[in-house]
Amino acid sequence: MTPRARVQAAIEILDLVVQAARTGGASADRIVAEGLKARRYAGSKDRRAIREYIYAAIRACGPVPQSGRAAMLRLAQIDPDVAVLFDGGGYGPAPIAADESVAEGGIAPAWLERALADSGVAGDDALALLGRAPLDVRVNALNASRDTIELPETGEPLAATAGLRFAPGTPVERWDAFANGEIEVQDGGSQLACMALGAKPGETVIDLCAGAGGKTIALAAAMANEGTLIASDTNRDRLSRLAPRAERAGASIAQTVLLDPGRELAALDRWRGKADAVLVDAPCSGTGTWRRNPETRWRLSESDIAKFAAVQLRLLEIAGELVRPGGRIGYITCSLLDAEGAELVEKFLARNPRFFAEEVTLPAGVARGPGWRLSPTISGTDGFFIARLGTL
Ligand SMILES: C[S@@+](CC[C@H](N)C(=O)[O-])C[C@H]1O[C@@H](n2cnc3c(N)ncnc32)[C@H](O)[C@@H]1O
């Protein structure tokens, strides 16, 4: 394919991405994968180039663009190599008309950019949310150690004690060490967030929002596979993906418990007041993960933030019911909005005087209100808010 034909293919796939963002349809990753698969004539280099054009255009637009073409025209405004391909040549995009609408630039829709700035994320800190994410792995302490593991490439040690960083695109999932459960793909920020809970061998730990178990298997490693580790979630599909991952990692103590939305405590009743530690990796707006999913910023509306905060508060209350006196809650969101982080935890603490904020001191990050902040500029990781709440 010629470069201009690649740009035109990117525009067509972007149209679907934009439409899905407006209507709550499939993720950009899925649409791009399907769009590339459908273009049988595209070779591997073409596919890579088309994908890069698509994600560069997504990153270049702040608010949701009018169309795929408007998004690509925004990219053309800042990248002359793209602009020259709008020359009317065969299979390429039509030349740019004088009065054509071009998508707006920026970090995110204006209300969201303001909310981030109000939460102390502006300028370069905000821009870095749209950078390209590195590829981090966690060496699984159940099967290997960071100091002695032998891998096909040398990774850069991270602040997280078991973390190694590789260049994006490194085929770690094809390495023997991955198949053997010696390494897991996990952002360094997620690794630090798990460390904050301080799970120990022999404890009873509940990973309340376990999803497909990324953090559960890190907790099993921290617990040296000794104790009780409950992985619960309301989403059956995600939870069903946990068992094969846990098996590969040798995380034999992980037990899954499917929760009924609205009646979560029913299935967890036997651990009420008994857990040493509860991890609440709450559903959130995901503002800290735009490096991986940049189009998700087009899917958020102002009212979503209040809805997430209500769920987060409720999940903290559930965790409060599960934790034993003297136990602790680890609260994590991959959002940098205070409404889902510092302010949310303050609200929980005001309503639950039995709990208090414990000091979080991780090897990377900075204090933020009653908790801790990680971000691409602060810690070189995805953005997170982490709090550790002790109880009397
Ligand atoms: C940020 S994700 C968790 C990611 C996971 N811990 C990991 O490390 O891969 C949030 C999870 O919360 C779950 N969730 C949403 N509402 C819930 C509820 N009421 N009770 C438990 N889990 C819930 C979602 O299904 C989702 O899997």
The ligand as an SDF file (V2000), in Angstrom:
LIG
                    3D

 27 29  0  0  0  0  0  0  0  0999 V2000
  -10.3280   -1.5920   37.6400 C   0  0  0  0  0  0  0  0  0  0  0  0
  -11.1890   -3.0360   37.3030 S   0  0  0  0  0  0  0  0  0  0  0  0
  -10.3090   -4.2560   38.1790 C   0  0  0  0  0  0  0  0  0  0  0  0
   -9.0370   -4.6980   37.5330 C   0  0  0  0  0  0  0  0  0  0  0  0
   -8.3580   -5.8680   38.2170 C   0  0  0  0  0  0  0  0  0  0  0  0
   -8.2660   -5.7050   39.6450 N   0  0  0  0  0  0  0  0  0  0  0  0
   -6.9660   -6.0900   37.6650 C   0  0  0  0  0  0  0  0  0  0  0  0
   -5.9700   -5.8430   38.3320 O   0  0  0  0  0  0  0  0  0  0  0  0
   -6.8940   -6.5370   36.5170 O   0  0  0  0  0  0  0  0  0  0  0  0
  -12.6400   -2.8580   38.2500 C   0  0  0  0  0  0  0  0  0  0  0  0
  -13.4700   -4.1100   38.3840 C   0  0  0  0  0  0  0  0  0  0  0  0
  -14.5450   -3.8330   39.2850 O   0  0  0  0  0  0  0  0  0  0  0  0
  -15.5980   -4.6930   38.9500 C   0  0  0  0  0  0  0  0  0  0  0  0
  -16.8210   -4.2510   39.6340 N   0  0  0  0  0  0  0  0  0  0  0  0
  -17.7110   -3.3050   39.2470 C   0  0  0  0  0  0  0  0  0  0  0  0
  -18.7010   -3.1970   40.1630 N   0  0  0  0  0  0  0  0  0  0  0  0
  -18.4090   -4.0920   41.1420 C   0  0  0  0  0  0  0  0  0  0  0  0
  -19.0570   -4.4560   42.3500 C   0  0  0  0  0  0  0  0  0  0  0  0
  -20.1860   -3.8660   42.7130 N   0  0  0  0  0  0  0  0  0  0  0  0
  -18.4980   -5.3940   43.1200 N   0  0  0  0  0  0  0  0  0  0  0  0
  -17.3260   -5.9970   42.7370 C   0  0  0  0  0  0  0  0  0  0  0  0
  -16.6760   -5.7080   41.6010 N   0  0  0  0  0  0  0  0  0  0  0  0
  -17.2140   -4.7570   40.8120 C   0  0  0  0  0  0  0  0  0  0  0  0
  -15.6240   -4.6290   37.4390 C   0  0  0  0  0  0  0  0  0  0  0  0
  -16.3040   -5.7270   36.9120 O   0  0  0  0  0  0  0  0  0  0  0  0
  -14.1240   -4.6110   37.1170 C   0  0  0  0  0  0  0  0  0  0  0  0
  -13.6690   -5.8990   36.8280 O   0  0  0  0  0  0  0  0  0  0  0  0
  1  2  1  0
  2  3  1  0
  2 10  1  0
  3  4  1  0
  4  5  1  0
  5  6  1  0
  5  7  1  0
  7  8  2  0
  7  9  1  0
 10 11  1  0
 11 12  1  0
 11 26  1  0
 12 13  1  0
 13 14  1  0
 13 24  1  0
 14 15  1  0
 14 23  1  0
 15 16  2  0
 16 17  1  0
 17 18  1  0
 17 23  2  0
 18 19  1  0
 18 20  2  0
 20 21  1  0
 21 22  2  0
 22 23  1  0
 24 25  1  0
 24 26  1  0
 26 27  1  0
M  CHG  2   2   1   9  -1
M  END
$$$$
